[in-house]
Amino acid sequence: MKKKVYFITQAKGGSGKSLLAFMLAEKYPEAIVLDLDDATTTSSKQLAYRNPTMVPFLDPTTKRIDRGIFMELFQSIATADRELFIADLGASVSEQLPKFFVLNRLEATLKLLHDNYIHIQLVCVIGGANIFNATMSYLVELVESTHATIEITVAHNGMYPCSPTQQESLIQYVERNKLTLIPFDLAEDKSERAMRNIENVLKDGQGLSNVSPFISVYFNESIRELKL
């Protein structure tokens, strides 16, 4: 059985990783949700109804990704009876991911995963406005650390629109490095009431199946059109 793992990553906190994890979890109810965030419990709270599997990825002494835990995770994935996995790395783990790729034998690890029919897709969240520089700096570090050996999708969070200059810079970088760029935005309606409804659903942790269809309408189209 072929397995696919979405690693949702970005070292800048508050950029929208957990929001994207929520949208993916709603789009793929059969997927296993993994919370690899060592610092916060945002995904676990927002996705409580999916019982996310908590995986402490960082060594408590060095604060770096533990290679043993990394390999144990994929051993578990290889033997699981599901095909899709959604992993929210959180900011602290995301920050260490490029360093982990540089310090470890990436090609050997990827061959092992390939031999066990496991495909990793890194989904790097990007935002415009005042978080553009920080999120782009991380994307550059991630791309340089993988040397085009891992599929990377750049997911632009519509809650942080890019200026024309930022948009041009982002598109040029994506095209130059042959990356895929997708938008995501939980709802086009940014009215105060819509934002409050969205916030309440995320805080409740029960997913969309337990809310009124008049509220879930804010989400459904965006989730359906998510290009992941």
C-alpha positions as CSV (number, residue, x, y, z in Angstrom):
1,M,0.0,0.0,0.0
2,K,1.4,3.4,-1.0
3,K,1.5,6.0,1.7
4,K,1.6,9.8,1.4
5,V,2.6,12.2,4.2
6,Y,1.9,15.9,4.2
7,F,4.4,17.7,6.4
8,I,2.9,21.1,7.0
9,T,5.8,23.3,7.9
10,Q,6.9,26.9,8.6
11,A,9.1,28.3,11.4
12,K,7.1,31.5,11.7
13,G,4.5,31.0,14.4
14,G,0.9,32.1,13.6
15,S,1.3,31.8,9.8
16,G,-1.5,29.3,9.4
17,K,0.0,25.8,9.7
18,S,-2.7,24.5,12.1
19,L,-5.4,26.1,10.0
20,L,-4.2,24.3,6.9
21,A,-4.0,21.0,8.9
22,F,-7.7,21.6,9.9
23,M,-8.7,22.1,6.2
24,L,-6.9,19.0,5.1
25,A,-8.4,16.9,7.9
26,E,-11.8,18.1,6.8
27,K,-11.1,17.3,3.2
28,Y,-9.7,13.9,3.9
29,P,-11.7,12.3,6.8
30,E,-9.9,9.0,6.3
31,A,-6.4,10.4,6.9
32,I,-4.5,10.0,10.1
33,V,-3.7,13.3,11.8
34,L,-0.3,13.7,13.4
35,D,0.6,16.6,15.8
36,L,4.3,17.0,15.8
37,D,4.2,20.4,17.5
38,D,6.3,20.3,20.7
39,A,5.5,23.8,21.8
40,T,1.8,24.3,21.4
41,T,-1.3,22.1,21.2
42,T,-3.2,24.1,18.6
43,S,-3.8,21.3,16.2
44,S,-4.7,18.9,18.9
45,K,-7.4,21.3,20.2
46,Q,-8.7,22.2,16.8
47,L,-8.8,18.6,15.6
48,A,-9.8,17.0,18.9
49,Y,-12.6,15.1,17.2
50,R,-10.0,13.3,15.0
51,N,-7.9,12.2,18.0
52,P,-4.5,13.4,16.6
53,T,-1.5,11.3,17.4
54,M,1.0,13.3,19.4
55,V,4.6,12.7,18.4
56,P,7.3,14.6,20.4
57,F,9.9,15.1,17.7
58,L,12.5,17.1,19.5
59,D,15.3,15.8,21.7
60,P,14.6,17.5,25.1
61,T,18.3,18.2,25.6
62,T,19.5,19.4,22.2
63,K,16.1,20.7,21.0
64,R,16.8,19.1,17.6
65,I,14.8,16.5,15.7
66,D,15.6,13.1,17.1
67,R,16.6,10.8,14.2
68,G,15.4,7.8,16.1
69,I,11.9,9.2,16.6
70,F,11.9,10.3,12.9
71,M,12.6,6.8,11.7
72,E,10.1,5.2,14.2
73,L,7.4,7.5,12.9
74,F,7.9,6.2,9.4
75,Q,8.1,2.6,10.6
76,S,4.7,3.1,12.1
77,I,3.4,4.7,8.9
78,A,4.7,1.8,6.8
79,T,2.7,-0.7,8.8
80,A,-0.5,1.4,9.2
81,D,-3.6,0.5,7.4
82,R,-4.2,4.1,6.1
83,E,-2.8,5.7,2.9
84,L,-2.8,9.4,3.9
85,F,-1.2,11.2,6.9
86,I,-1.4,14.9,7.8
87,A,1.4,16.2,10.0
88,D,1.4,19.6,11.6
89,L,5.1,20.3,12.5
90,G,4.6,23.4,14.5
91,A,7.1,26.3,14.5
92,S,9.8,24.8,16.8
93,V,10.0,21.5,14.9
94,S,9.7,23.3,11.5
95,E,12.7,25.4,12.5
96,Q,14.8,22.3,13.0
97,L,13.7,20.5,9.9
98,P,16.1,22.1,7.4
99,K,19.0,21.5,9.9
100,F,17.9,17.8,10.2
101,F,18.0,17.4,6.4
102,V,21.5,18.9,6.3
103,L,23.0,16.9,9.2
104,N,21.5,13.5,8.2
105,R,21.9,11.3,5.1
106,L,18.9,12.6,3.3
107,E,19.3,10.5,0.2
108,A,19.6,7.2,2.2
109,T,16.6,8.2,4.2
110,L,14.5,9.0,1.1
111,K,15.6,5.7,-0.5
112,L,14.4,3.8,2.5
113,L,11.0,5.6,2.4
114,H,10.7,5.0,-1.3
115,D,11.5,1.3,-0.8
116,N,8.6,1.2,1.7
117,Y,6.2,3.1,-0.6
118,I,6.2,6.2,1.5
119,H,6.1,9.6,-0.2
120,I,6.7,12.9,1.7
121,Q,5.3,16.2,0.5
122,L,6.5,19.3,2.3
123,V,3.8,22.0,2.4
124,C,5.5,25.3,3.4
125,V,3.0,27.9,4.5
126,I,3.7,31.5,3.3
127,G,2.1,34.8,4.2
128,G,2.3,38.3,2.8
129,A,2.2,41.6,4.5
130,N,4.3,41.8,7.7
131,I,5.1,38.0,7.8
132,F,6.4,37.8,4.2
133,N,10.1,38.2,4.9
134,A,10.1,35.7,7.7
135,T,8.1,33.1,5.9
136,M,10.1,33.5,2.7
137,S,13.4,33.2,4.6
138,Y,12.3,29.9,5.9
139,L,11.2,28.7,2.5
140,V,14.6,29.5,1.1
141,E,16.3,27.6,3.9
142,L,14.0,24.6,3.4
143,V,14.6,24.5,-0.4
144,E,18.3,24.7,0.0
145,S,18.4,22.0,2.6
146,T,16.6,19.4,0.4
147,H,18.5,20.0,-2.9
148,A,15.3,19.3,-4.9
149,T,15.1,15.7,-3.5
150,I,11.7,16.2,-1.8
151,E,8.5,17.6,-3.3
152,I,7.8,21.0,-1.9
153,T,4.5,22.8,-2.3
154,V,4.2,26.5,-1.3
155,A,0.8,27.3,0.3
156,H,0.0,31.0,0.5
157,N,-2.3,31.9,3.3
158,G,-5.0,34.3,2.0
159,M,-5.3,35.8,5.5
160,Y,-2.0,37.5,4.8
161,P,-2.4,39.0,1.3
162,C,0.8,39.8,-0.6
163,S,1.6,43.3,-2.0
164,P,2.2,43.4,-5.7
165,T,6.0,43.5,-5.0
166,Q,5.7,40.5,-2.6
167,Q,3.6,38.6,-5.1
168,E,6.1,39.1,-7.9
169,S,9.0,38.0,-5.7
170,L,7.1,34.9,-4.6
171,I,6.1,33.9,-8.1
172,Q,9.7,34.4,-9.4
173,Y,11.2,32.3,-6.6
174,V,8.6,29.5,-7.0
175,E,9.2,29.4,-10.8
176,R,13.0,29.5,-10.5
177,N,13.0,26.6,-8.1
178,K,10.3,24.6,-9.9
179,L,8.0,24.6,-6.9
180,T,4.2,24.3,-6.8
181,L,2.3,27.4,-5.5
182,I,-1.3,27.0,-4.2
183,P,-3.6,29.4,-2.3
184,F,-5.6,28.6,0.7
185,D,-8.1,30.7,2.6
186,L,-10.7,29.3,5.0
187,A,-13.3,31.8,3.8
188,E,-13.5,34.6,1.3
189,D,-16.0,36.4,3.6
190,K,-13.9,38.4,6.0
191,S,-16.8,40.1,7.8
192,E,-16.7,40.2,11.6
193,R,-19.5,37.6,11.9
194,A,-17.8,35.2,9.5
195,M,-14.5,35.5,11.3
196,R,-16.2,34.9,14.7
197,N,-18.0,31.8,13.3
198,I,-14.7,30.4,12.0
199,E,-12.9,31.1,15.3
200,N,-15.7,29.4,17.3
201,V,-15.6,26.2,15.1
202,L,-11.8,26.0,15.5
203,K,-11.9,26.5,19.3
204,D,-14.7,23.9,19.6
205,G,-12.5,21.1,18.2
206,Q,-15.5,19.1,17.0
207,G,-15.2,19.7,13.2
208,L,-17.8,20.8,10.7
209,S,-20.1,17.8,11.0
210,N,-21.3,19.1,14.4
211,V,-22.1,22.7,13.3
212,S,-25.1,24.2,11.6
213,P,-24.9,24.1,7.8
214,F,-25.4,27.9,7.9
215,I,-22.0,28.1,9.6
216,S,-20.2,25.4,7.7
217,V,-21.0,27.2,4.5
218,Y,-18.1,29.5,5.3
219,F,-15.7,26.6,5.0
220,N,-17.0,24.1,2.5
221,E,-16.1,25.6,-0.8
222,S,-12.6,26.6,0.4
223,I,-11.9,23.1,1.7
224,R,-13.3,21.5,-1.5
225,E,-11.1,23.7,-3.7
226,L,-7.9,23.2,-1.7
227,K,-5.3,21.9,-4.2
228,L,-3.7,19.3,-2.0
